[in-house]
């Protein structure tokens, strides 16, 4: 079972306690009633969903109920770190990313994406 660290409860707990809420660090519309159909579609449905390092928003649904952010590798499904909501996107080191890479195979799907994660781009 996958364990996820809640930065508020400060405990590693089973994944069944949590719910993934999508991409983190995205700009949310301030007034939904006034946005265009195109802006609505972009906000709700268009995401990067890349292979490699992802910055995600999670909720400790069956615990403190709070939202937090996590950095996870989408191929290995391993978490690099979790941090409280509203904190800046952390800059990762190559060592942190290498620690969660899946076993090497000769397919492009397992090639890590370093540039954006190491630079801390949004």
Steps between C-alpha positions, in 0.01 A plus 500: 500500500614850416568726798450875468638756744246758622696821569233616749456178702873428453432129447551247220157347438346254251396637163136415577500798741563743213347620177690649208351831389694565180779732400645739758611860452242589238321833491138454594232734361374749758149537357373183328176663382690748285754279323465395137431145388858477375643614834270255682620214279865596545470518879302179554619267228833601348798380702862412422480138626859431401705194583753577768490742790158649579392763750159396632235616741380239752249494784524303824138397461471253790720693740550870554309581178759753387640555151874474441737469205718207405779432255464155344659310212214387276677190364633353826206643704747595773473823697803727524353735759181653632455857617227724635255680274594854397872424530710565192582220261823344631810480286613140472847362468602234251575273797141531630360414158741212441391344832147442367568403139357170377738221401674588174353354185572571139181694440454877478211473750748446783731784415488757781406861441746709700504850361173644630515326838859597578442861398173515697301630203127547538 
